[in-house]
Amino acid sequence: METILKNQIETLTPDFPVVGIGAAAGGLDAFKKLLESLSEDSGMAYIIIQHQTADHPGRLTEMLARHSKIPVHEIIHTITLVPNHIYVIPENTTIVAIDGRLQLRQRIRSDKTNSPVDLFFESLAKVYKSFTIGVLLSGTTFDGTMGFKRIKESGGATMVQDPETAAFMRMPQSAIDADAADFVLSPENIPAQLLKISNSYNTNHGYTEEDHIPKSEEEIVFQIINLIFLKTGHDFRHYKQPTLRRRIARRMVIVGKDTLEDYYNLVRNDKAEQDFLFNDFLIPVTYFFRDQSFFDSLPAFVLPLLFQNSSNTTLRVWVAGCSTGEEAYSIAICIHEYILKTNSDLKVQIFASDVSEISITKARAAAYFTQDVQHISEERLNKYFVKHDGRYQISKIIRDMCIFATHNFTKDPPFARIDLVSCRNVLLYFDPFLQNKVLGSFHSSLKDRGLLFLGKSETAASAPDLFEAIGKTDRVYIRKFAPKSYVRESTDALRKETTAKIIPSETTTTEIDFKKIACDILCAQFTPASVVIDKDLEIIHFQGDNSPFLSHSSGKPNFNILKMVHDDLSFELRNAIIRVKEGKKTVSKENIPIKNQPYLISFKIIPLENDGNYLLVIFFQQEAPKTTGENQFKTKSTSQQRIGELETELARVRDENKRVTDEQQKTLEELQATSEALRSSSEELQILNEDLETATEELLSANEELLCVNAELPDRQDQLIAMRNYTESIVKTIRGPLLIIDKNFIIKSANPAFYKYFNTSENETEGQGFFEIGSGQWDLPDFKAQLLKMHDTEVPLKDFILAITCRGTGKKTMIVNARPIVNAKPEGMMVLAIEDITDLAVSNELVRAKNAELQRHNEQLKLFTSGASDDLQEPLRKIHMFSKRFYENEKNLSETGKHNLERILFLSANMSQLITDLINYSKITFIEKEFKSTDMNLLLRKTVTDLKESISEKHAVISLDVLPLLSVIPHQIQQLFTNLITNSIKYAQEGVVPELKIESRQPSEEELIEIGANDETKYVKICLSDNGIGFEKEYENRIFAPFYRLHNKDASTGSGLGLTLVKKIMENHHGFIQAKSTLNEGTQMHLYLPV
């Protein structure tokens, strides 16, 4: 369990660089040289860590302080980093990032990777991001390289000690080989470069949001992006600008430019720097099985879902943004493991694409350094990688699953009919526009119910109509059905809304939100009744209470405003709408009376766009003026009667106009019906056009796929040529004869060894029947039958021995191995390997004769041992028995006589034990060994039961752990336990109750290296620990020698063969035994047995 120390380093993001310095063997001298050249006012804070733990705690800080001009502190309390100070991480600890803060953590010695410097660099990068600088010095491990990659990914800078100046070059050379080092310098020159970097950091780092970037720099950044576009054709305008700005700042640090304008001038004139910046923009950082939870979810539920839904015989995967291939190969390995587990015959095709030609070239090579694969499990490493020329080559079965291509998925057509798209840790660098465009592209690429994988910090929530999340923890999305036209329209609409410039709006998000809130309140409280209509007079939005002005008629719903408005308003509203569309200006109509209603209505029509397609119609209601009866009487006159008549006439005219208008409306509706029919035809044509576009997209995807395959063909061709040359070189240099024959047993080719050995030539051999060449010596019925059987069954022929008579050399004994060549063209080709074992056969016969003779001697030795045991033990038993009787019964013995009898009893007992041990040793050495699967717990308990009397006599306490089931020689292992338990009881401390603990566990890698164990064999470790008298370290290996006894021979019983027998038993089991002891504290016996 990890122990988190309470000590913390305050990690408020500083405005100065933090330099992490790591080293291993030989690092102390490099530390001293670097510190001696360090400036007293660099403006940086330094943290130092050593890979290995020190033997003398606390001395590193003391030694470094003597060579430093600035204060050196060991981190033992809460510390706030300040510039121009050095902080040393204590021995046996490292620094990790927890919740955005740095904390000390004890190192775990049993960690497989044991990479404290990697962990340290990664933690600095998480917390200090682009303010991190990594320095790697001398060392014998690969530690630090992966941490360097994290620093570069976060926008920091890296530098390593020049390997020529390092005491041990592996550590810095590893970072250089992985292209993770920005500077390669001697320790004395590193401080000068750090000083340049510090000066550059003052003005070029720390932009976390777009509005943090000064306005004066935006146009220069835009021009730099344009230069990269002109050079590479890759548009970075829709990448997140703070990220690009930090990448530019990183390059400025490396090339030593203090101002953005100076760097722009460099980029404009230096094509190489354009390439460097382009590669930095792409952030090509990846590694095998990145984010283990993702790869755990593949076999858990993703692959079962894909295999279940797959309707074809091929599973198609697209790894978008694959960098140097680690992601694609990791997915391929997981899929292959799942296929083996489920016995599926589904074929797999993985398309891996990246915009960088350099990355794709590395991916196609499929060769990785040791530091690249150090976190891969040993099982996977042995199964899917081949060590070749100092690198780890991806196995052919995995390489053949992957097709790599240079492809820009932000603009190029996507691959088609894909089951799974993996695009992890890429979208997080895009702005919302580009993210949505790419999601639309992935949607078009995937089959129905296909899956999309994104990184932990990414989401498809901006496209809810395209993807639905199905993973609980990882970003797994399933494709939802959406018409292709919808995907295109949504992308086109987004494109219209997105400006091409990268300059942000001056209005902040907070201001916009307040305006919106205020407008919402005003609209809800004070806005008059209104509607928005489109060019077809259809209502598309209601605002306020429109019930006094609009109503629905019975029948099919109709949102045409002229159908919904009050009859007395319809004529006036139509005319006003026509005037607005003609004049593009606001039109008002006031005080329109409504039959049988005590109010008047006014309206105002406002065009919302210059083309008049959308109109805002606002309605107003007011009471009609009231008149009293008295006033009516007083004002009643002839003129008023005339007015009444005119109003009546006006009403009649209105009715007539309404009738004419209704007829016009009917005619208009007929025209609209015709228009709708035309529109329907147009929509059908549009559907046909979309089908054509879909077919075009599929053709483009297929073309893209063909381009990918074609791009791989030259590399595959080169690989085939190299493999052919490699194979031919091997065949030609093999010392044994080799033949290639077809299904009719016609010889197609042979190697030089065949011609030389059988004294023939190419002309006499190739094209001839195998059974007819020479003197027909190969035409043997049994041999011919075996080859025919192999041809029919395709089961290789192994170690077939035959005797032939060769021309010029006489009778020979040959051994032949034959194997069909899989997928050969033409079919039925076979390879035959021939070996002359004439001399070996003679030698084997001699060996058999010697073994038989040895067996006879062993049998005689057994008889002798058995007889010698009886002949020697019987006199000893009598001597011991008579001496004991004489000692117990004789009353007149002198003290000298008693002493002599005691010596006789002691020595006779020792002699008897010696004879027993010699006989046991003889049996263990010469008797045939029979291994059996044995429950070690039962064997151990039986031994303890047999020794119950000795254990009770000494009041010994024995604790037993659970032991595994092993294949052993049971009686020998019981003898081993007997000897070791007896020794622990016998050599207990005076006055101390003997305690013995027996436990089992898996040995560590370091322990196996220490004992020299076989790398390919698995072992279990059984440890017997006691609290006895122990012995000094110098005797740890000598105690297993025959007749070697540490303690006074006269004071203790024993033959000196007990531990010799134990070691011999371990050798018989191909195991190891190791003794560890401390004088007066106890002894540990470590047994390593093969599993």
LINLINZI-V167705 format. One line per field, one symbol per residue. ss: DSSP state (A for helix, B for strand, O for the rest). burial: I if it has 9 or more other C-alpha atoms within 8 Angstrom, else O. Layout:
ss->???
burial->???
//
This chain:
ss->OOOBBBBBBBOOOOOOOBBBBBBOOOAAAAAAAAAAOOOOOOOOBBBBBBOOOOOOOOAAAAAAAOOOOOOBBBOOOOBBOOOOBBBBOOOOBBBBBBOOBBBBBBOOOOOOOOOAAAAAAAAAAAAAAAABBBBBOOOOOOOOAAAAAAAAAOOOBBBBBOAAAOOOOAAAAAAAAOOOOOBBBOAAAAAAAAAAAAAAAAAAOOOOOAAAOOAAAAAAAAAAAAAAAAAAOOOOOOBOAAAAAAAAAAAAAAAOOOOAAAAAAAAAAOAAAAAAAAAAAAOOOOOOOOOAAAAAAAAAAAAAAAAAAOOOOBBBBBBBOOOOOAAAAAAAAAAAAAAAAAOOOOBBBBBBBBOOAAAAAAAAAOBBOAAAOOOOOAAAAAAABBBBOOBBBBOAAAAOOBBBBBOOOOOOOOOOOBBBBBBOOOAAABOAAAAAAAAAAAAAABBBBBBBBBOOOOOOAAAOOOBBBOOOOOBBBBBOOOOAAAAAAAAAAAAAAOOOOOOOOOOOAAAAAAAAAAAAAAAAAAOOOBBBBOOOOBBBBBBOOOOOOBOOOOOOOOOBAAAABOAAAAAAAAAAAAAAAAAOOOBBBBBBBOOOOOBBBBBBBBBOOOOOOOBBBBBBBBBOOOOOAAAAAAAOOAAAAAAAAAAAAAAAAAAAAAAAAAAAAAAAAAAAAAAAAAAAAAAAAAAAAAAAAAAAAAAAAAAAAAAAAAAAAAAAAAAAAAAAAAAAAAAAAOOOBBBBBOOOOBBBBBOAAAAAAOOOOAAAAOOOBOOOOOOOOOOOAAAAAAAAAAAAAOOOBBBBBBBBBBOOOBBBBBBBBBBBOOOOOOOOOBBBBBBBOAAAAAAAAAAAAAAAAAAAAAAAAAAAAAAAAAAAAAAAAAAAAAAAAAAAAOOOOOAAAAAAAAAAAAAAAAAAAAAAAAAAAAAAAAOOOOOBBBBAAAAAAAAAAAOAAAAAAAOOBBBBOOOOBBBBOAAAAAAAAAAAAAAAAAOOOOOOOOBBBBBBBOOOAAAAAAAOOOOOOOBBBBBBBBOOOOOOAAAOOAAAOOOOOOOOOOOOOOOOOAAAAAAAAAAAOOOBBBBBBBOOOBBBBBBBBBO
burial->OOOOIOIIIIIOOOOIIIIIIIIIIIIOOIIIIIIIIIOOOIIIIIIIIIIOOOOOOOOOIOOIIOIIIOIIIIIOOIOOIOIIIIIIIIIOIIIIIOOOIIIIIIOOOOOOOOIIIIIIIIIIIIIIIIIIIIIIIIIIOIIIIIIIIIIIIIIIIIIIIIIOOIIIIIIIIIIIOIOIIOOIIIIIIIIOOIIIIIOIIIOIIOIOOIOOIOOOIIOIIIIIIIIIIOOOOOIOIIIIIIIIIIIIIIIIIIOIIIOIOIIIOIIIOOOOIIOOIIIIOOOIOIOIIOOOOIIOIIIOOIIIOIOOOIOOOIIIIIIIIIIIIIIIIIIIIIIIOIIOOOOOOOOIIIIIIIOIOOIIIIIIOIIIIIIIIOOIOOOIIOOIIIOOOOIIIIIOOIIOIIIIIIOIIOOOIIIIOIIIIIIIIIIOIIIOIIIIIIIIIIIIIIIOIIIIIIIOOIOIOOIOOIIIOOOOOIIIIIIIOOOOOOIIOOIOOIIOOOOOOIOOOOOOOOOIOOOOOOOOOIOOOOIIIIIIIIOOIIIOOIIIOIOOOIOOOOOOOOOIIIIIIIOIIIIIIIOIIOIIIOOIOIIIIOOIIIOOOOIIIIIIIIIIOOOIIIIIIIIIOOOOOOOOOOOIOOOOOOOOIOOOOOOOOOOOOOOOOIOOIOOOOOOOOOOOOOOOOOOOOOOOOOOOOIOOOIOOIIOIIIOIIOIIIOIIOOIOOOOOOOOOOOOOOOIIOOOIIIIIIIIOIIIIIIIOIIIOOOOIOOOOIIOIIIIIIOOOIIIOOOIIOIIOIIIOOIOIIOOIOIOIIIIOOOOIIIIIIIIIIOOOOOOIIIIIIIIIIIOOIOOOOOOOOOOOOOOOOIOOOIOOIOOOIOOIIOOIIOIIOOIIOOIOOOOOOOOOOIOOIIOIIIOIIIIIIIIIIIIIIIIIOOOOOOOIOIIIIOIIOOIIOOIOOOIOOIOIIOOOOOIOOIIIIIOIIIIIIIIIIIOIIOIIIOOOIIIIIIIIOOIOOOOIOOOOOOOOOOIIIIIIIIIIIIIIOOOIOOIIIOOIOOOOOOOOIIIIIIIIIIIIIIIOIOIIIIIIIIIIIIIIIIIIIIO
//
